[in-house]
Amino acid sequence: MGNFKELRVWQEAIALSTKIYQITRVKPFSNDFGLSDQIQRASVSIASNIAEGDDRDSNKEAVRFFHIARGSAAEVITQINIAQNIGYLDKETFVSIENSTEKIRASLTNLIKARRRNG
């Protein structure tokens, strides 16, 4: 615990958030303040909650924050689907972000299971 920067899932979440910021700064996405702000905040929340959870004193507390991070990943998936449906994302970008986010969700599921086992 407390070495969140060494967690692969945290590193992947940072990369995802960086990519989200890059795509939301380009028109037409950048013109939609509501959606771009929401997806930025959700993506930042993933990495932030992984870090906060890993820095907690107990696995029980850590698991709670990892669940929040997983929920934020579900938000990102929802928001990129909306963005793609309204023409803000091309298919290649959509698939790339969706795959990255699903990988993070799967990693968080495994991390949650591991922390629960270690009590």
C-alpha positions in Angstrom: 0.0 0.0 0.0 1.1 3.5 -0.6 3.0 2.9 -3.8 0.2 3.9 -6.2 2.6 5.3 -8.8 3.9 1.8 -9.2 0.5 0.3 -9.9 0.0 -0.5 -13.6 -3.7 0.4 -13.3 -2.9 3.9 -12.0 -0.4 4.4 -14.8 -3.0 3.3 -17.3 -5.6 5.6 -15.7 -3.2 8.6 -16.0 -2.7 7.8 -19.7 -6.4 7.5 -20.2 -7.1 10.9 -18.6 -4.3 12.5 -20.7 -5.9 11.1 -23.8 -9.4 12.3 -22.7 -8.0 15.8 -22.2 -6.4 15.7 -25.7 -9.5 14.7 -27.5 -11.8 17.1 -25.6 -9.6 20.1 -26.5 -10.4 19.6 -30.2 -13.5 20.8 -32.0 -16.3 19.9 -32.0 -15.8 18.3 -28.6 -14.2 21.4 -27.2 -17.4 23.4 -27.9 -19.5 21.1 -25.7 -18.4 22.4 -22.3 -20.8 20.1 -20.4 -19.8 16.8 -21.9 -16.1 17.6 -22.1 -16.0 18.8 -18.5 -17.9 15.7 -17.3 -15.7 13.2 -19.1 -12.5 15.0 -18.0 -13.7 14.9 -14.3 -14.7 11.2 -14.6 -11.3 10.3 -16.1 -9.4 12.2 -13.5 -11.5 10.5 -10.8 -10.3 7.1 -11.9 -6.6 7.8 -11.2 -7.3 9.9 -8.2 -9.4 7.3 -6.4 -6.9 4.6 -7.2 -4.2 6.7 -5.6 -6.3 7.6 -2.6 -7.4 4.0 -2.1 -3.9 2.7 -2.3 -2.7 5.3 0.2 -5.3 4.2 2.8 -4.4 2.4 6.0 -6.6 -0.7 5.4 -7.6 -2.9 2.5 -11.2 -2.4 3.3 -10.9 1.4 2.8 -8.8 0.8 -0.3 -11.5 -1.4 -1.8 -14.1 1.3 -1.3 -12.0 3.8 -3.3 -11.2 1.2 -6.0 -15.0 0.7 -6.4 -15.4 4.4 -6.9 -12.7 4.4 -9.5 -14.5 1.5 -11.3 -17.7 3.5 -11.2 -15.9 6.5 -12.8 -14.6 4.2 -15.5 -18.2 3.2 -16.3 -19.0 6.9 -16.5 -16.2 7.4 -19.1 -17.5 4.5 -21.1 -21.0 6.0 -21.1 -19.7 9.5 -22.0 -17.6 8.2 -24.9 -20.6 6.3 -26.3 -22.6 9.6 -26.2 -19.7 11.5 -27.8 -19.3 8.9 -30.6 -23.1 8.8 -31.2 -23.2 12.6 -31.7 -20.2 12.7 -33.9 -17.5 14.0 -31.6 -15.3 10.8 -31.8 -14.3 8.8 -34.9 -14.6 5.0 -34.6 -10.9 4.4 -34.1 -10.6 6.9 -31.2 -13.8 5.6 -29.7 -12.5 1.9 -29.8 -9.1 2.9 -28.4 -10.6 4.8 -25.4 -13.2 2.1 -24.8 -10.6 -0.7 -24.8 -8.3 1.3 -22.5 -11.2 2.0 -20.1 -12.4 -1.6 -20.1 -8.9 -2.8 -19.4 -8.7 -0.4 -16.4 -12.1 -1.7 -15.2 -10.9 -5.3 -15.4 -7.6 -4.4 -13.6 -9.6 -2.7 -10.8 -11.8 -5.8 -10.5 -8.7 -7.9 -10.0 -7.2 -5.4 -7.6 -10.4 -5.4 -5.5 -10.4 -9.2 -5.3 -6.8 -9.2 -4.3 -7.3 -6.6 -1.6 -10.3 -8.4 -0.2 -8.3 -11.7 0.0 -5.6 -9.9 1.9 -8.2 -8.4 4.3 
